[in-house]
């Protein structure tokens, strides 16, 4: 992208299904998910975070920004499960939006070493926006084996 070129940074940018990212385990030193992976139901969110964990190299970092329950969009539309709302009038369309409690954030990230969980709040045009800003690290002593085609992955202690 133009921003990467301007800053002299390099990155490979790809688009794909969040629950089935086509990469080998331990392929990344860091993953950033800002305002993205909350667009689903809770079980799918768990699967995404599990996949991120698997994709991170030992010691790799996960940066996650996700809305909190006192966000201005909380409670609008239909609650399809606790904390997940679908608002047909939302500017992104009728997609699920899950709003996390701190306990949920910590539960989703229980396999990680959580470095930072902080609240971010700002107002724009009279509306308040509230998000969790999270930094978590995959423990350095864990890795995954790469299974044969169609096989299951298993965790290995190094």
N, C-alpha and C positions, 0 to 999 in steps of 0.2 A: 504494500500500500504506500501511498505518498507520504504518510506520517513516518513509516519505518525508514524510507529512503532519506527523508529530511533529517532524521535523528542519527542516521548511520547504523541503525540496528537491522538485524536480519531475523526473519521468522518465516516459518512455513505455515500458511493459513489454509485450513481445510474446513469444509462444511460436511456435516454428517448427522446421523441419528444419535442423540445424546446417550442412549443406553447401549449402543452398539458401535462405539468408535473403533475403527479398523486398524488398531495399532497393537503392537506386541507389548506384553507386560514390561514395566520398567523403562518405557520409551521416553519419558519426560522428566526433566529436573524440576519443572514447575507447571502448574495448571492454574489459570485465572478464569473464574466464572463470575462475572459481574452482571447482575440483573438478567440472568439467563435461565438457570436450572430450576427456578421456582415455578416455571410455567408447566406444572404437571401436578399429578396427585402424589401423595406421600410415598406410596410404595415405589413409584417410578423415581422419585427423588432419592430414595435409599439406593436403588439400583445404580443411578448415575454416580452417586458419591462412592459406592463400592467400586465402580469401574475406574473412577479417577484414582482411587487408592491403588488399584492394581496397576494402572499405567505409570504411576510415579516411581522413579528410582528411589532406592533407600536414601533417606535424608532429603528427598524432594519436598517442595512446598506447594500448598494449595491455598490460593487466595480466593475468598468467596464473599461476595456482597449480595445480600438477599433481604427482602422487605420484612419488617417487623409488624406485629399486630396493631400498633397504633399508627400505621401508615394511613394516609388519607383515602386510599382505595379499599381498606379493610371494611368488610361488611356490606359491600355493594354487590348486587346480583344475587345469585343463589349459592348457598353454602352446600357443596357437594360432598364434603366430609369435613371433620373438624379442622378449621384453619385454612381450608381451600375454597376459594370463591370463583365463580364464573359469572362475569358481568357482560351481558350481550351489548351493552352500550360503551364498554371500555374502548379506548382508542386503538388497542392492539387486537380488538375483536373478542369473540367469546371463547377465550382460552383460559384454562385454570390458572389461578395465581395462589400459591401457597405462602402464607405469612407465618413465619416461625416464631416460636417462643424460645427463650434462651435455652431452656431444658432440651428442646428438640435439637437445636444446633449442636449442643454437646453430645446428645445421643447419636445423631447422624455421624459425628466425627469421633466416636469413641475409639476407633482404631488408630487415630492420629494423636500426636502430641500437639495439643492446642496451645499456640503461642499468644494469640490475641483474640479476644471477643469483645468488640466495643460497639456502642451505639453511635449512629450517625443520624443527625436530624437537621433538616433545613426547611425553609419555607420559600415557596415560589408562587407568585400570583395568589396569595392568601391561602394556599394549601400546604399542609405539613407532610413532609416525606420522611419516613423513618426506616432505617436499614441497619442490619448487622454488618459489620466489617470484620472479617475473620481471617486469621493467618494460622494455618495448621501445617505440621510437618509429619511426613511419614517417618517412623522410627528408622534409624540407620541400619539396624541389624536384621531387617526383614527383606525378603525377596520372594518372588514367585518363580516356579519353574514354568517353562513353556511347554504346554501339552502337545501331544500328537493331534493331528487334525481331528476335530470332533470330540477330543478328550476334555476332561475337566482339569482346571488349574488347582494346584494345592500350594499352601503356604509353606515356606521353608525358613527355618531359623538359621541364620548365617553364623 
